Amino acid sequence: MRLTVPLTVKHVVLGCLGVGALASAGCAESGVPTNPSSSLTSSAASTAFPRSGHFYITKNCDHYQGVAGQFCTITSSTLAEIEVDTRIIYVSDLNYPVLDTDIILDPPGPGNNKAFGRCTLSLLTNRGECALTGGTGKFSHIWLSAKVTKLGKSGEGNDWAWEGTYTFKPRD
């Protein structure tokens, strides 16, 4: 016995297949994966991680006396992920007149959010550099480079600034 399919059903099936093919081709050209095994193109990857730019942070170091484990506290930040009251913990002791140490950024609040990096600073010139090269939680893909300068006159206060660039793009 032969089964006949009405012409209108054939048109609906063919129409659906055609629309699916067009949608798939449109997505493939836009860099959006059409199946789970597809990988993102470089243009789609850059849109997936658009967070990068310039930042300016100030910190107060009244709690830092040059001993490992002590910290400075962020007092202002143009970078939302590094919020006010984040602690910059210094891993090594100060070897006067140079601070050369690993650092840990520890923001307030719950969660496993830590950034890791390194700072080198001359206390003779009150200038230096800091870099963050990754972390956990919201800092998983952070790459940050900062110039460090003392605020105010030399010898006065414990306020410093970080200024530089950042990205949250994963690296190879």
SEDOLUM-148998 format. One record per atom (N, C-alpha, C): x, z, y; atom name; residue in three letters. Coordinates in steps of 0.1 Angstrom, whole numbers, plus 5000, padded with zeros to 4 digits. Example, Ala and Ser with C-alpha at 12.3 -4.5 7.8 and 13.67 -1.06 7.14 Angstrom:
residues 2
+------+------+-------+-------+---------+
| east |   up | north | atomo | residuo |
+------+------+-------+-------+---------+
| 5132 | 5078 |  4943 |     N |     ala |
| 5123 | 5078 |  4955 |    CA |     ala |
| 5132 | 5078 |  4967 |     C |     ala |
| 5128 | 5071 |  4978 |     N |     ser |
| 5137 | 5071 |  4989 |    CA |     ser |
| 5129 | 5079 |  5000 |     C |     ser |
+------+------+-------+-------+---------+
end
This chain:
residues 172
+------+------+-------+-------+---------+
| east |   up | north | atomo | residuo |
+------+------+-------+-------+---------+
| 5008 | 5000 |  4988 |     N |     met |
| 5000 | 5000 |  5000 |    CA |     met |
| 5009 | 5000 |  5012 |     C |     met |
| 5006 | 4992 |  5021 |     N |     arg |
| 5014 | 4990 |  5033 |    CA |     arg |
| 5007 | 4998 |  5045 |     C |     arg |
| 5016 | 5006 |  5052 |     N |     leu |
| 5011 | 5013 |  5064 |    CA |     leu |
| 5013 | 5005 |  5076 |     C |     leu |
| 5003 | 5003 |  5084 |     N |     thr |
| 5004 | 4996 |  5097 |    CA |     thr |
| 5004 | 5006 |  5108 |     C |     thr |
| 5013 | 5004 |  5118 |     N |     val |
| 5013 | 5013 |  5129 |    CA |     val |
| 5007 | 5005 |  5141 |     C |     val |
| 4998 | 5011 |  5148 |     N |     pro |
| 4992 | 5003 |  5159 |    CA |     pro |
| 5003 | 5000 |  5170 |     C |     pro |
| 5002 | 4989 |  5177 |     N |     leu |
| 5011 | 4985 |  5186 |    CA |     leu |
| 5014 | 4995 |  5197 |     C |     leu |
| 5004 | 5002 |  5202 |     N |     thr |
| 5006 | 5012 |  5212 |    CA |     thr |
| 5015 | 5024 |  5208 |     C |     thr |
| 5014 | 5028 |  5196 |     N |     val |
| 5023 | 5038 |  5191 |    CA |     val |
| 5038 | 5033 |  5191 |     C |     val |
| 5040 | 5020 |  5187 |     N |     lys |
| 5053 | 5015 |  5187 |    CA |     lys |
| 5059 | 5014 |  5201 |     C |     lys |
| 5051 | 5011 |  5211 |     N |     his |
| 5055 | 5011 |  5225 |    CA |     his |
| 5059 | 5025 |  5230 |     C |     his |
| 5051 | 5035 |  5226 |     N |     val |
| 5055 | 5048 |  5230 |    CA |     val |
| 5068 | 5053 |  5224 |     C |     val |
| 5070 | 5050 |  5211 |     N |     val |
| 5082 | 5054 |  5204 |    CA |     val |
| 5094 | 5047 |  5210 |     C |     val |
| 5093 | 5034 |  5212 |     N |     leu |
| 5104 | 5026 |  5218 |    CA |     leu |
| 5106 | 5030 |  5232 |     C |     leu |
| 5096 | 5033 |  5240 |     N |     gly |
| 5097 | 5038 |  5254 |    CA |     gly |
| 5105 | 5051 |  5254 |     C |     gly |
| 5102 | 5060 |  5245 |     N |     cys |
| 5108 | 5073 |  5245 |    CA |     cys |
| 5123 | 5072 |  5241 |     C |     cys |
| 5126 | 5063 |  5232 |     N |     leu |
| 5140 | 5061 |  5228 |    CA |     leu |
| 5147 | 5055 |  5240 |     C |     leu |
| 5141 | 5045 |  5247 |     N |     gly |
| 5148 | 5039 |  5258 |    CA |     gly |
| 5151 | 5049 |  5269 |     C |     gly |
| 5141 | 5058 |  5272 |     N |     val |
| 5143 | 5068 |  5283 |    CA |     val |
| 5154 | 5077 |  5279 |     C |     val |
| 5154 | 5081 |  5266 |     N |     gly |
| 5165 | 5090 |  5261 |    CA |     gly |
| 5179 | 5084 |  5263 |     C |     gly |
| 5180 | 5071 |  5259 |     N |     ala |
| 5193 | 5064 |  5261 |    CA |     ala |
| 5197 | 5063 |  5275 |     C |     ala |
| 5187 | 5060 |  5284 |     N |     leu |
| 5191 | 5060 |  5298 |    CA |     leu |
| 5195 | 5073 |  5304 |     C |     leu |
| 5188 | 5084 |  5300 |     N |     ala |
| 5192 | 5097 |  5304 |    CA |     ala |
| 5206 | 5101 |  5299 |     C |     ala |
| 5208 | 5097 |  5287 |     N |     ser |
| 5221 | 5100 |  5281 |    CA |     ser |
| 5232 | 5093 |  5288 |     C |     ser |
| 5230 | 5080 |  5291 |     N |     ala |
| 5240 | 5072 |  5298 |    CA |     ala |
| 5242 | 5077 |  5312 |     C |     ala |
| 5231 | 5081 |  5319 |     N |     gly |
| 5232 | 5087 |  5332 |    CA |     gly |
| 5240 | 5099 |  5333 |     C |     gly |
| 5238 | 5108 |  5323 |     N |     cys |
| 5245 | 5121 |  5322 |    CA |     cys |
| 5260 | 5118 |  5319 |     C |     cys |
| 5263 | 5109 |  5310 |     N |     ala |
| 5276 | 5106 |  5306 |    CA |     ala |
| 5284 | 5101 |  5318 |     C |     ala |
| 5278 | 5092 |  5326 |     N |     glu |
| 5285 | 5087 |  5338 |    CA |     glu |
| 5287 | 5098 |  5349 |     C |     glu |
| 5279 | 5108 |  5349 |     N |     ser |
| 5280 | 5119 |  5359 |    CA |     ser |
| 5290 | 5130 |  5355 |     C |     ser |
| 5295 | 5129 |  5343 |     N |     gly |
| 5304 | 5139 |  5339 |    CA |     gly |
| 5298 | 5151 |  5332 |     C |     gly |
| 5284 | 5151 |  5331 |     N |     val |
| 5277 | 5161 |  5324 |    CA |     val |
| 5277 | 5158 |  5309 |     C |     val |
| 5281 | 5168 |  5301 |     N |     pro |
| 5281 | 5165 |  5287 |    CA |     pro |
| 5267 | 5162 |  5281 |     C |     pro |
| 5267 | 5152 |  5272 |     N |     thr |
| 5254 | 5148 |  5266 |    CA |     thr |
| 5253 | 5154 |  5252 |     C |     thr |
| 5263 | 5161 |  5247 |     N |     asn |
| 5262 | 5168 |  5235 |    CA |     asn |
| 5272 | 5180 |  5235 |     C |     asn |
| 5270 | 5190 |  5226 |     N |     pro |
| 5279 | 5202 |  5227 |    CA |     pro |
| 5293 | 5199 |  5225 |     C |     pro |
| 5297 | 5188 |  5218 |     N |     ser |
| 5311 | 5186 |  5216 |    CA |     ser |
| 5318 | 5178 |  5227 |     C |     ser |
| 5310 | 5174 |  5237 |     N |     ser |
| 5316 | 5167 |  5249 |    CA |     ser |
| 5324 | 5177 |  5257 |     C |     ser |
| 5334 | 5172 |  5263 |     N |     ser |
| 5342 | 5180 |  5272 |    CA |     ser |
| 5339 | 5175 |  5287 |     C |     ser |
| 5341 | 5185 |  5296 |     N |     leu |
| 5338 | 5182 |  5310 |    CA |     leu |
| 5349 | 5172 |  5315 |     C |     leu |
| 5345 | 5163 |  5323 |     N |     thr |
| 5355 | 5155 |  5330 |    CA |     thr |
| 5361 | 5163 |  5341 |     C |     thr |
| 5372 | 5158 |  5347 |     N |     ser |
| 5379 | 5166 |  5357 |    CA |     ser |
| 5370 | 5168 |  5370 |     C |     ser |
| 5362 | 5158 |  5373 |     N |     ser |
| 5353 | 5160 |  5384 |    CA |     ser |
| 5342 | 5170 |  5382 |     C |     ser |
| 5337 | 5171 |  5369 |     N |     ala |
| 5327 | 5181 |  5366 |    CA |     ala |
| 5334 | 5195 |  5365 |     C |     ala |
| 5346 | 5195 |  5360 |     N |     ala |
| 5353 | 5208 |  5360 |    CA |     ala |
| 5356 | 5214 |  5374 |     C |     ala |
| 5359 | 5205 |  5383 |     N |     ser |
| 5362 | 5210 |  5396 |    CA |     ser |
| 5349 | 5215 |  5403 |     C |     ser |
| 5337 | 5209 |  5400 |     N |     thr |
| 5325 | 5214 |  5405 |    CA |     thr |
| 5321 | 5227 |  5398 |     C |     thr |
| 5325 | 5229 |  5386 |     N |     ala |
| 5322 | 5241 |  5379 |    CA |     ala |
| 5330 | 5253 |  5385 |     C |     ala |
| 5341 | 5251 |  5391 |     N |     phe |
| 5349 | 5261 |  5397 |    CA |     phe |
| 5352 | 5258 |  5411 |     C |     phe |
| 5342 | 5258 |  5420 |     N |     pro |
| 5345 | 5254 |  5434 |    CA |     pro |
| 5351 | 5265 |  5443 |     C |     pro |
| 5352 | 5277 |  5437 |     N |     arg |
| 5357 | 5288 |  5446 |    CA |     arg |
| 5372 | 5288 |  5449 |     C |     arg |
| 5375 | 5284 |  5461 |     N |     ser |
| 5389 | 5284 |  5465 |    CA |     ser |
| 5389 | 5284 |  5480 |     C |     ser |
| 5400 | 5288 |  5486 |     N |     gly |
| 5401 | 5287 |  5500 |    CA |     gly |
| 5411 | 5297 |  5506 |     C |     gly |
| 5409 | 5301 |  5519 |     N |     his |
| 5418 | 5309 |  5526 |    CA |     his |
| 5411 | 5323 |  5527 |     C |     his |
| 5419 | 5334 |  5527 |     N |     phe |
| 5414 | 5347 |  5528 |    CA |     phe |
| 5422 | 5356 |  5538 |     C |     phe |
| 5416 | 5367 |  5542 |     N |     tyr |
| 5424 | 5377 |  5550 |    CA |     tyr |
| 5419 | 5390 |  5546 |     C |     tyr |
| 5428 | 5399 |  5543 |     N |     ile |
| 5425 | 5413 |  5538 |    CA |     ile |
| 5433 | 5422 |  5546 |     C |     ile |
| 5428 | 5434 |  5549 |     N |     thr |
| 5435 | 5445 |  5555 |    CA |     thr |
| 5435 | 5457 |  5545 |     C |     thr |
| 5445 | 5464 |  5545 |     N |     lys |
| 5446 | 5476 |  5536 |    CA |     lys |
| 5453 | 5488 |  5543 |     C |     lys |
| 5449 | 5500 |  5539 |     N |     asn |
| 5455 | 5512 |  5544 |    CA |     asn |
| 5463 | 5518 |  5533 |     C |     asn |
| 5475 | 5523 |  5536 |     N |     cys |
| 5484 | 5528 |  5526 |    CA |     cys |
| 5487 | 5543 |  5528 |     C |     cys |
| 5478 | 5551 |  5534 |     N |     asp |
| 5480 | 5565 |  5536 |    CA |     asp |
| 5482 | 5572 |  5523 |     C |     asp |
| 5477 | 5567 |  5512 |     N |     his |
| 5479 | 5574 |  5499 |    CA |     his |
| 5491 | 5569 |  5491 |     C |     his |
| 5499 | 5560 |  5497 |     N |     tyr |
| 5511 | 5555 |  5490 |    CA |     tyr |
| 5524 | 5561 |  5496 |     C |     tyr |
| 5531 | 5567 |  5488 |     N |     gln |
| 5544 | 5573 |  5493 |    CA |     gln |
| 5556 | 5568 |  5485 |     C |     gln |
| 5554 | 5557 |  5478 |     N |     gly |
| 5565 | 5550 |  5470 |    CA |     gly |
| 5566 | 5554 |  5456 |     C |     gly |
| 5556 | 5561 |  5450 |     N |     val |
| 5557 | 5566 |  5437 |    CA |     val |
| 5547 | 5557 |  5428 |     C |     val |
| 5552 | 5553 |  5416 |     N |     ala |
| 5544 | 5546 |  5407 |    CA |     ala |
| 5531 | 5552 |  5404 |     C |     ala |
| 5520 | 5544 |  5404 |     N |     gly |
| 5507 | 5549 |  5402 |    CA |     gly |
| 5499 | 5552 |  5415 |     C |     gly |
| 5506 | 5553 |  5426 |     N |     gln |
| 5499 | 5555 |  5439 |    CA |     gln |
| 5493 | 5542 |  5443 |     C |     gln |
| 5485 | 5542 |  5454 |     N |     phe |
| 5477 | 5530 |  5458 |    CA |     phe |
| 5475 | 5529 |  5473 |     C |     phe |
| 5472 | 5517 |  5477 |     N |     cys |
| 5467 | 5514 |  5490 |    CA |     cys |
| 5452 | 5510 |  5488 |     C |     cys |
| 5444 | 5511 |  5499 |     N |     thr |
| 5430 | 5508 |  5498 |    CA |     thr |
| 5426 | 5497 |  5507 |     C |     thr |
| 5418 | 5487 |  5502 |     N |     ile |
| 5413 | 5476 |  5510 |    CA |     ile |
| 5403 | 5481 |  5520 |     C |     ile |
| 5405 | 5478 |  5533 |     N |     thr |
| 5396 | 5483 |  5543 |    CA |     thr |
| 5388 | 5471 |  5549 |     C |     thr |
| 5392 | 5459 |  5547 |     N |     ser |
| 5384 | 5447 |  5551 |    CA |     ser |
| 5388 | 5435 |  5542 |     C |     ser |
| 5379 | 5426 |  5540 |     N |     ser |
| 5382 | 5415 |  5531 |    CA |     ser |
| 5373 | 5403 |  5534 |     C |     ser |
| 5378 | 5391 |  5535 |     N |     thr |
| 5369 | 5379 |  5537 |    CA |     thr |
| 5367 | 5373 |  5523 |     C |     thr |
| 5372 | 5379 |  5512 |     N |     leu |
| 5371 | 5374 |  5499 |    CA |     leu |
| 5361 | 5384 |  5492 |     C |     leu |
| 5349 | 5379 |  5489 |     N |     ala |
| 5339 | 5388 |  5483 |    CA |     ala |
| 5343 | 5395 |  5470 |     C |     ala |
| 5351 | 5389 |  5462 |     N |     glu |
| 5355 | 5395 |  5449 |    CA |     glu |
| 5364 | 5407 |  5451 |     C |     glu |
| 5372 | 5406 |  5462 |     N |     ile |
| 5381 | 5418 |  5465 |    CA |     ile |
| 5374 | 5425 |  5476 |     C |     ile |
| 5366 | 5435 |  5472 |     N |     glu |
| 5357 | 5442 |  5482 |    CA |     glu |
| 5364 | 5454 |  5488 |     C |     glu |
| 5358 | 5459 |  5499 |     N |     val |
| 5363 | 5471 |  5506 |    CA |     val |
| 5363 | 5482 |  5495 |     C |     val |
| 5373 | 5491 |  5496 |     N |     asp |
| 5375 | 5502 |  5488 |    CA |     asp |
| 5382 | 5499 |  5474 |     C |     asp |
| 5386 | 5486 |  5473 |     N |     thr |
| 5394 | 5482 |  5461 |    CA |     thr |
| 5407 | 5488 |  5463 |     C |     thr |
| 5413 | 5494 |  5452 |     N |     arg |
| 5426 | 5500 |  5452 |    CA |     arg |
| 5436 | 5490 |  5447 |     C |     arg |
| 5448 | 5490 |  5454 |     N |     ile |
| 5459 | 5482 |  5450 |    CA |     ile |
| 5469 | 5492 |  5444 |     C |     ile |
| 5470 | 5493 |  5431 |     N |     ile |
| 5479 | 5503 |  5424 |    CA |     ile |
| 5492 | 5497 |  5422 |     C |     ile |
| 5503 | 5504 |  5426 |     N |     tyr |
| 5517 | 5500 |  5424 |    CA |     tyr |
| 5522 | 5506 |  5411 |     C |     tyr |
| 5527 | 5497 |  5403 |     N |     val |
| 5532 | 5501 |  5389 |    CA |     val |
| 5545 | 5508 |  5389 |     C |     val |
| 5554 | 5503 |  5398 |     N |     ser |
| 5568 | 5508 |  5399 |    CA |     ser |
| 5570 | 5516 |  5411 |     C |     ser |
| 5581 | 5525 |  5411 |     N |     asp |
| 5585 | 5532 |  5422 |    CA |     asp |
| 5591 | 5523 |  5433 |     C |     asp |
| 5590 | 5527 |  5445 |     N |     leu |
| 5597 | 5520 |  5456 |    CA |     leu |
| 5612 | 5522 |  5455 |     C |     leu |
| 5620 | 5512 |  5456 |     N |     asn |
| 5634 | 5513 |  5456 |    CA |     asn |
| 5639 | 5509 |  5470 |     C |     asn |
| 5638 | 5518 |  5480 |     N |     tyr |
| 5640 | 5516 |  5494 |    CA |     tyr |
| 5653 | 5508 |  5496 |     C |     tyr |
| 5653 | 5498 |  5504 |     N |     pro |
| 5642 | 5494 |  5514 |    CA |     pro |
| 5633 | 5482 |  5508 |     C |     pro |
| 5633 | 5480 |  5495 |     N |     val |
| 5625 | 5469 |  5489 |    CA |     val |
| 5615 | 5475 |  5479 |     C |     val |
| 5603 | 5470 |  5481 |     N |     leu |
| 5592 | 5472 |  5471 |    CA |     leu |
| 5591 | 5460 |  5463 |     C |     leu |
| 5594 | 5461 |  5450 |     N |     asp |
| 5593 | 5450 |  5441 |    CA |     asp |
| 5586 | 5455 |  5428 |     C |     asp |
| 5573 | 5452 |  5427 |     N |     thr |
| 5566 | 5459 |  5417 |    CA |     thr |
| 5554 | 5450 |  5412 |     C |     thr |
| 5550 | 5452 |  5400 |     N |     asp |
| 5537 | 5447 |  5395 |    CA |     asp |
| 5526 | 5455 |  5402 |     C |     asp |
| 5514 | 5449 |  5403 |     N |     ile |
| 5503 | 5456 |  5409 |    CA |     ile |
| 5490 | 5454 |  5401 |     C |     ile |
| 5481 | 5463 |  5403 |     N |     ile |
| 5468 | 5461 |  5397 |    CA |     ile |
| 5457 | 5463 |  5408 |     C |     ile |
| 5448 | 5454 |  5409 |     N |     leu |
| 5437 | 5456 |  5418 |    CA |     leu |
| 5425 | 5462 |  5410 |     C |     leu |
| 5420 | 5473 |  5415 |     N |     asp |
| 5409 | 5480 |  5408 |    CA |     asp |
| 5398 | 5482 |  5418 |     C |     asp |
| 5388 | 5474 |  5417 |     N |     pro |
| 5376 | 5475 |  5426 |    CA |     pro |
| 5367 | 5487 |  5422 |     C |     pro |
| 5360 | 5492 |  5432 |     N |     pro |
| 5351 | 5503 |  5429 |    CA |     pro |
| 5339 | 5498 |  5421 |     C |     pro |
| 5333 | 5507 |  5414 |     N |     gly |
| 5321 | 5504 |  5406 |    CA |     gly |
| 5324 | 5502 |  5392 |     C |     gly |
| 5313 | 5500 |  5384 |     N |     pro |
| 5315 | 5498 |  5369 |    CA |     pro |
| 5320 | 5484 |  5366 |     C |     pro |
| 5324 | 5483 |  5353 |     N |     gly |
| 5328 | 5470 |  5348 |    CA |     gly |
| 5343 | 5470 |  5345 |     C |     gly |
| 5347 | 5460 |  5337 |     N |     asn |
| 5361 | 5458 |  5334 |    CA |     asn |
| 5366 | 5447 |  5343 |     C |     asn |
| 5367 | 5450 |  5356 |     N |     asn |
| 5372 | 5440 |  5366 |    CA |     asn |
| 5386 | 5445 |  5371 |     C |     asn |
| 5396 | 5439 |  5367 |     N |     lys |
| 5410 | 5442 |  5372 |    CA |     lys |
| 5417 | 5429 |  5374 |     C |     lys |
| 5425 | 5429 |  5385 |     N |     ala |
| 5434 | 5417 |  5388 |    CA |     ala |
| 5448 | 5422 |  5387 |     C |     ala |
| 5457 | 5413 |  5382 |     N |     phe |
| 5471 | 5417 |  5380 |    CA |     phe |
| 5480 | 5407 |  5387 |     C |     phe |
| 5491 | 5413 |  5392 |     N |     gly |
| 5500 | 5404 |  5400 |    CA |     gly |
| 5513 | 5412 |  5403 |     C |     gly |
| 5519 | 5407 |  5414 |     N |     arg |
| 5532 | 5412 |  5417 |    CA |     arg |
| 5534 | 5412 |  5433 |     C |     arg |
| 5541 | 5422 |  5438 |     N |     cys |
| 5544 | 5422 |  5453 |    CA |     cys |
| 5558 | 5425 |  5455 |     C |     cys |
| 5564 | 5418 |  5464 |     N |     thr |
| 5578 | 5420 |  5469 |    CA |     thr |
| 5577 | 5422 |  5484 |     C |     thr |
| 5583 | 5433 |  5489 |     N |     leu |
| 5581 | 5436 |  5503 |    CA |     leu |
| 5594 | 5442 |  5509 |     C |     leu |
| 5599 | 5438 |  5520 |     N |     ser |
| 5610 | 5444 |  5527 |    CA |     ser |
| 5605 | 5454 |  5537 |     C |     ser |
| 5609 | 5467 |  5536 |     N |     leu |
| 5605 | 5477 |  5546 |    CA |     leu |
| 5614 | 5476 |  5558 |     C |     leu |
| 5624 | 5468 |  5558 |     N |     leu |
| 5632 | 5466 |  5570 |    CA |     leu |
| 5626 | 5456 |  5579 |     C |     leu |
| 5620 | 5445 |  5573 |     N |     thr |
| 5613 | 5435 |  5582 |    CA |     thr |
| 5598 | 5437 |  5582 |     C |     thr |
| 5592 | 5445 |  5573 |     N |     asn |
| 5578 | 5447 |  5572 |    CA |     asn |
| 5571 | 5434 |  5569 |     C |     asn |
| 5577 | 5426 |  5560 |     N |     arg |
| 5571 | 5414 |  5556 |    CA |     arg |
| 5573 | 5412 |  5541 |     C |     arg |
| 5565 | 5405 |  5534 |     N |     gly |
| 5566 | 5403 |  5520 |    CA |     gly |
| 5556 | 5393 |  5515 |     C |     gly |
| 5555 | 5393 |  5502 |     N |     glu |
| 5546 | 5384 |  5495 |    CA |     glu |
| 5540 | 5391 |  5483 |     C |     glu |
| 5527 | 5387 |  5480 |     N |     cys |
| 5520 | 5392 |  5468 |    CA |     cys |
| 5513 | 5380 |  5462 |     C |     cys |
| 5512 | 5381 |  5449 |     N |     ala |
| 5505 | 5371 |  5441 |    CA |     ala |
| 5497 | 5377 |  5430 |     C |     ala |
| 5485 | 5372 |  5428 |     N |     leu |
| 5477 | 5376 |  5417 |    CA |     leu |
| 5476 | 5364 |  5407 |     C |     leu |
| 5478 | 5367 |  5394 |     N |     thr |
| 5478 | 5356 |  5385 |    CA |     thr |
| 5469 | 5358 |  5373 |     C |     thr |
| 5458 | 5364 |  5375 |     N |     gly |
| 5448 | 5366 |  5365 |    CA |     gly |
| 5443 | 5380 |  5364 |     C |     gly |
| 5434 | 5382 |  5354 |     N |     gly |
| 5428 | 5395 |  5353 |    CA |     gly |
| 5417 | 5395 |  5343 |     C |     gly |
| 5408 | 5405 |  5344 |     N |     thr |
| 5397 | 5407 |  5335 |    CA |     thr |
| 5384 | 5406 |  5343 |     C |     thr |
| 5373 | 5404 |  5336 |     N |     gly |
| 5360 | 5404 |  5343 |    CA |     gly |
| 5360 | 5393 |  5354 |     C |     gly |
| 5355 | 5397 |  5366 |     N |     lys |
| 5354 | 5387 |  5376 |    CA |     lys |
| 5367 | 5381 |  5381 |     C |     lys |
| 5378 | 5387 |  5377 |     N |     phe |
| 5391 | 5382 |  5381 |    CA |     phe |
| 5398 | 5374 |  5370 |     C |     phe |
| 5391 | 5370 |  5360 |     N |     ser |
| 5397 | 5362 |  5349 |    CA |     ser |
| 5405 | 5350 |  5353 |     C |     ser |
| 5401 | 5343 |  5362 |     N |     his |
| 5408 | 5330 |  5366 |    CA |     his |
| 5413 | 5331 |  5380 |     C |     his |
| 5416 | 5342 |  5386 |     N |     ile |
| 5421 | 5343 |  5400 |    CA |     ile |
| 5435 | 5339 |  5400 |     C |     ile |
| 5438 | 5331 |  5410 |     N |     trp |
| 5452 | 5327 |  5414 |    CA |     trp |
| 5453 | 5329 |  5429 |     C |     trp |
| 5461 | 5339 |  5434 |     N |     leu |
| 5461 | 5342 |  5448 |    CA |     leu |
| 5475 | 5343 |  5453 |     C |     leu |
| 5478 | 5338 |  5464 |     N |     ser |
| 5491 | 5339 |  5470 |    CA |     ser |
| 5490 | 5344 |  5485 |     C |     ser |
| 5497 | 5355 |  5488 |     N |     ala |
| 5495 | 5361 |  5501 |    CA |     ala |
| 5508 | 5364 |  5508 |     C |     ala |
| 5508 | 5362 |  5521 |     N |     lys |
| 5519 | 5367 |  5529 |    CA |     lys |
| 5515 | 5381 |  5534 |     C |     lys |
| 5524 | 5391 |  5533 |     N |     val |
| 5521 | 5405 |  5537 |    CA |     val |
| 5528 | 5408 |  5550 |     C |     val |
| 5520 | 5414 |  5560 |     N |     thr |
| 5526 | 5418 |  5572 |    CA |     thr |
| 5521 | 5432 |  5576 |     C |     thr |
| 5529 | 5440 |  5583 |     N |     lys |
| 5524 | 5453 |  5588 |    CA |     lys |
| 5516 | 5450 |  5601 |     C |     lys |
| 5506 | 5458 |  5602 |     N |     leu |
| 5497 | 5457 |  5614 |    CA |     leu |
| 5502 | 5468 |  5624 |     C |     leu |
| 5501 | 5465 |  5637 |     N |     gly |
| 5506 | 5474 |  5647 |    CA |     gly |
| 5521 | 5474 |  5648 |     C |     gly |
| 5526 | 5483 |  5656 |     N |     lys |
| 5540 | 5484 |  5659 |    CA |     lys |
| 5548 | 5489 |  5647 |     C |     lys |
| 5560 | 5485 |  5646 |     N |     ser |
| 5569 | 5490 |  5635 |    CA |     ser |
| 5570 | 5505 |  5635 |     C |     ser |
| 5568 | 5511 |  5624 |     N |     gly |
| 5569 | 5526 |  5623 |    CA |     gly |
| 5556 | 5533 |  5626 |     C |     gly |
| 5546 | 5526 |  5631 |     N |     glu |
| 5533 | 5532 |  5634 |    CA |     glu |
| 5523 | 5528 |  5624 |     C |     glu |
| 5516 | 5538 |  5619 |     N |     gly |
| 5504 | 5536 |  5610 |    CA |     gly |
| 5508 | 5530 |  5596 |     C |     gly |
| 5499 | 5530 |  5588 |     N |     asn |
| 5501 | 5525 |  5574 |    CA |     asn |
| 5491 | 5513 |  5571 |     C |     asn |
| 5488 | 5505 |  5581 |     N |     asp |
| 5479 | 5494 |  5579 |    CA |     asp |
| 5486 | 5481 |  5577 |     C |     asp |
| 5482 | 5473 |  5568 |     N |     trp |
| 5489 | 5461 |  5564 |    CA |     trp |
| 5479 | 5450 |  5563 |     C |     trp |
| 5483 | 5437 |  5563 |     N |     ala |
| 5474 | 5426 |  5561 |    CA |     ala |
| 5480 | 5417 |  5550 |     C |     ala |
| 5471 | 5411 |  5542 |     N |     trp |
| 5474 | 5400 |  5533 |    CA |     trp |
| 5466 | 5388 |  5538 |     C |     trp |
| 5473 | 5377 |  5539 |     N |     glu |
| 5467 | 5364 |  5543 |    CA |     glu |
| 5473 | 5353 |  5534 |     C |     glu |
| 5464 | 5345 |  5529 |     N |     gly |
| 5468 | 5334 |  5521 |    CA |     gly |
| 5457 | 5326 |  5515 |     C |     gly |
| 5460 | 5320 |  5503 |     N |     thr |
| 5450 | 5312 |  5497 |    CA |     thr |
| 5447 | 5317 |  5483 |     C |     thr |
| 5435 | 5313 |  5478 |     N |     tyr |
| 5431 | 5317 |  5464 |    CA |     tyr |
| 5423 | 5306 |  5458 |     C |     tyr |
| 5422 | 5307 |  5445 |     N |     thr |
| 5413 | 5299 |  5437 |    CA |     thr |
| 5409 | 5307 |  5424 |     C |     thr |
| 5397 | 5303 |  5419 |     N |     phe |
| 5393 | 5309 |  5407 |    CA |     phe |
| 5392 | 5298 |  5396 |     C |     phe |
| 5401 | 5288 |  5397 |     N |     lys |
| 5401 | 5277 |  5387 |    CA |     lys |
| 5410 | 5281 |  5376 |     C |     lys |
| 5405 | 5279 |  5363 |     N |     pro |
| 5414 | 5281 |  5352 |    CA |     pro |
| 5426 | 5272 |  5352 |     C |     pro |
| 5438 | 5277 |  5348 |     N |     arg |
| 5450 | 5269 |  5347 |    CA |     arg |
| 5453 | 5266 |  5333 |     C |     arg |
| 5461 | 5255 |  5331 |     N |     asp |
| 5465 | 5251 |  5317 |    CA |     asp |
| 5476 | 5260 |  5312 |     C |     asp |
+------+------+-------+-------+---------+
end
